[in-house]
Amino acid sequence: MKLKFNLKYFLLTLFIFLIEVLIATKLSGIFFVRAYLGDVIVVMLLYTLVKSFIKINDEKLILGILIFSCLVEFAQYFKIAEKLGFQPGSLMYIIIGNCFSWIDILCYAAGCLILYLFVKLKPGRNEDRRKKREAV
């Protein structure tokens, strides 16, 4: 793991963030999109955000994001936002969330699986690994 700015991932992070804002503000009436697709996409947002600033193993990052997402979801079960004193409707209250759901965890897992498959099937990935092995 090493600090390194990546413009491609940063721009992708901004794009995904705008999609999340669009989902939260303009598509909130479409239940499936707001309730499920937003949770699938948010793990991708976290992935691109981290990759924007840190060079890290993809598989470890995806696993870390899944664990982090589950921890946040379980914190919602214990009403952590309220216990921290955040008012309903405040930005932090919305970010942390206030309603535990097993379906949310499934959505996070689905998002991480999509990321994993994308990383594994990314063109040139096996070629890059072969070159690294040959260089050693």
Summary of the structure (lengths in Angstrom):
residues: 136
radius of gyration: 16.9
end to end distance: 19.0
largest distance: 56.3
contacts: 356
relative contact order: 0.12
helix: 76%
strand: 3%
